[in-house]
Amino acid sequence: MPPFRRGTPCARCALPMESTRRAAAGTDQRRHVSRGLCGACYTTCSRAGELELYPRLQRTSEEVLTEYARYREEHPTATQTEVAEALKIPRSTLSMTLARAARAGDPRSDSRPGLVVPSPRSGDDGDGSSASASAGASLRTV
């Protein structure tokens, strides 16, 4: 399923949705919460145990790491850019997922020669909350 786009209708009630940050109170646009559902429909489906009927719009970090490890096994000389293209995700998403996994000690976030990974940033505590996290990461080859 494609990622959420402004004005996309809710997958359940078909009312137009706005991103969570842009939805204004008192308008007919509902906030997108997750899985292509507006807030009201997400709550209803969650309580009824029906969330599995609406697939996630994005992969979890666990799924990305599993697919990354599998691809690196089959293509050991692939660069991060090539892996990201094969997984159909932005290279920055893969890079940051690998950096978080490395900080957590996950063995799937290997540092094979020639693999480009983000350089550690001062002030980044790993949860992405630091101001430097959005400023862009410098890269290094390991």
Secondary structure, DSSP 8 states (H G I E B T S, - for coil): -----TT-B-TTT--BEE-TTT--TTSS-EEEEETTEEHHHHHHHHHHT-GGGS--SS--HHHHHHHHHHHHHH-TT--HHHHHHHHTS-HHHHHHHHHHHHHHT-TTS---TT-EEE---TT--SSS-SGGGSS---EEE-
